[in-house]
């Protein structure tokens, strides 16, 4: 299983993907909250093998533009 940690803030998020025992799959990088960048992120996560869990850490309602691509992609 892979864990996708997304630290959501206004207009952008920091994303990282790890496996058990802290093995880094995707090192932390910034994603802007545009449909293009969120779609690229969803495609990247779908391309990784095995089960994936997405964890959003958010402030207020800033998660609202970020969550739908993962729900629609069944991630």
C-alpha positions in Angstrom: 0.0 0.0 0.0 1.1 3.6 -0.7 0.2 6.6 1.3 -0.2 9.9 -0.4 0.1 12.8 1.9 -1.3 16.1 0.7 -0.8 19.3 2.7 -3.5 21.5 1.3 -3.3 25.3 1.5 -4.9 28.1 -0.5 -4.1 27.7 -4.2 -1.5 25.0 -3.9 -0.6 21.8 -2.1 2.5 19.8 -1.1 2.3 16.2 -2.2 4.5 13.2 -1.2 4.0 9.4 -1.7 5.5 6.8 0.7 5.3 3.1 1.2 5.5 1.3 4.6 8.6 1.9 6.7 9.0 5.4 5.1 10.2 4.3 1.7 9.9 7.4 -0.5 8.0 6.7 -3.8 7.5 10.4 -4.9 9.5 13.0 -3.1 7.6 16.1 -2.0 6.6 18.6 -4.6 4.2 21.4 -5.1 0.9 21.2 -7.1 -1.1 24.2 -8.0 -4.9 23.9 -7.7 -5.5 24.0 -11.4 -7.5 21.4 -13.2 -4.5 20.6 -15.3 -2.1 20.0 -12.4 -4.7 18.1 -10.3 -5.5 15.9 -13.3 -1.7 15.2 -13.8 -1.5 14.2 -10.1 -4.5 11.9 -10.3 -3.0 10.2 -13.4 0.4 9.8 -11.6 -1.3 8.2 -8.7 -3.3 5.8 -10.9 -0.1 4.8 -12.7 1.5 3.5 -9.4 0.9 -0.2 -8.7 -0.9 -1.5 -5.7 -3.4 0.1 -3.3 -3.2 3.8 -2.7 -4.6 5.8 0.2 -4.9 9.6 0.0 -4.7 11.7 3.2 -5.6 15.4 3.0 -4.4 17.7 5.7 -6.3 21.0 5.1 -7.0 24.4 6.5 -10.6 25.5 6.2 -12.2 24.7 3.0 -9.1 24.8 0.8 -9.5 21.0 0.1 -12.6 21.5 -2.0 -10.9 21.9 -5.4 -8.4 19.2 -4.5 -10.6 16.2 -3.5 -12.9 15.8 -6.5 -10.2 14.5 -9.0 -9.4 11.6 -6.5 -13.0 10.8 -5.9 -13.8 10.8 -9.7 -10.7 8.6 -10.3 -11.6 6.2 -7.4 -8.2 6.8 -5.7 
